[in-house]
Amino acid sequence: MRLSKMHINTLREVPGEAELPSHIFLLRAGMIRKLVSGVYGFMPLGYRVIRKIEEIVREEMDMSGAQEIHMSAIQPSELWKESGRWTAMGPELWRIRDRHDREFCLGPTHEEIFTDIVRNEVNSYRQLPLNLYQIQNKYRDEARPRFGLMRSREFIMKDAYSFDRDEAGLEKSYDIMYEAYERIFDRCGLTYRPVEADTGAIGGSGSHEFIALSEVGESDILYCTSCNHAATSEQMPGVDDIVADGATDALEELKTVDTPDTKTIEEVATFLDVPKEKTIKAILLTVYDDDGGVKYHVTAFLRGDRELNMIKLVNALKEPEHMVVMADEAIIGDATGAVGGFTGPVGLHDAKIIVDSELEHLPNMVAGANELDQHMTGVNYGRDYKADILIDIKQVQEGDKCPICGAPLAQARGIEVGQVFKLGTKYSASMGALYKDENMQEHPIVMGCYGIGVSRTMAAIVEQHHDDNGIIWPVSVAPYHVIITLVKPDDKEQAAVADDIYEKLQSKGVEVLLDDRDDRAGVKFKDADLLGIPVRITVGKKAGEGVVEYKLRTDADRSELSIATAIESALTYVTDGLR
Ligand SMILES: [Zn+2]
């Protein structure tokens, strides 16, 4: 492609709303353009990258035995009501109505649609296993779309769904997809980590997220410094601290003590001269129903130095996440006897009490007395209070113990680019997707689902591959492999050499951009760096002597080579990069 003929519009200035390198460089390189908040279009060079990522995904999916189909993004509400997600999904579900007032949504995912296809078309074990996938636009009405392609309201996704006759079949399908994902992200040039992930919202028995490591990512992961264990911070199980003062301590008497103006854990710990580990922290929440009315109140308790993990709490309650909100102290106080800043587990009423599993083992704690300016000491689980739900709800932090081997955990940030998920029979059972076995007995089909954020992967690649001057595409996803910078397009000798290299490389299957624009050399070099084309061949003054300049985008060095050597070097570099 000749750049003089290409629609391209690079920007020198950093667009105001862009903060992350991927957002800045993709806009500046003219690869994406914003339509409205969280909605982007792809320009010629950007769309080539998208198609390269899609092709890598397609090749690996097809090789794994999956079959590509293409369903509509428009989904009727009836299917979502069948699965129960029409109400379970919050305002992120992009709901629309047609002229007959029938409700639809723009699909954020396609479990219902694929389950519907399969229940209509699969009825025998002979048709299983089956894996169907598509690459398609998805919609999520984000409250705060940001960071360009990283968190947008419309995005390109590959979603696949596997259908098996039993759990053993699902395990196999899951492993095949897991391995395909490793190959896909390897080929995209990403440094990533598969981590155990939360299964709460969709419901299922196991899941991994593939996290592209990046300081700017929104995913928090914890990984063991000794064994292989890694998980999202929501998912990492907490290890209860059972030692404390020793579980064999004699139980103290329950006493109420005056603790004026000690609303925070710090204040009460200082006032009573005890470590924060001896205190109990209370968190008040309210669960609402579909009509916005109060369903019930919740008080959650955990050790004073711990933080609440909201995902674990929501999963324990088995309620939709958006229905569980921090409580208005006045309302919950009247209803349950809680007193803001002085809430404790003893003497509450009309509230569901969730207690972090750790507190079961910790004797003689300090907790609020549900009276203004008063706390209780000698608070013991079992004797003085009981939980409706006793479960791990604490946030695991860097340095906490690995639940597998006990070594300290380390923390990293990253971008979630893919997820694999064992759904089990959640959708097939609720929607009646059944198959008949050899004895004509009916069973629900066992499902898995597998997503890759294609447009987000593009952003993640830029986050991992850039410098101050622009993008540094890995060869496998680069919009073009080689850029020929023609210094003086009106110089006949230079133009002829550039054309010769252009033709020869293209004839070998190399994708070449020829910068024949009537512009200063400095502008062309800046653009070549910004666009991130892996190999640059500069045709300038020495073209007449058969010498050109050869430079890799990953490398600061440039070298003068004969035309033939430059072509050979480029060909080798590109071939290696595609391997
Ligand atoms: Zn470990």
Residues whose N, C-alpha, C, O or C-beta is under 5 A from the ligand:
A	BS01	ZN	C224 S226 C227 H229 C402 I404 C405 G406 A407
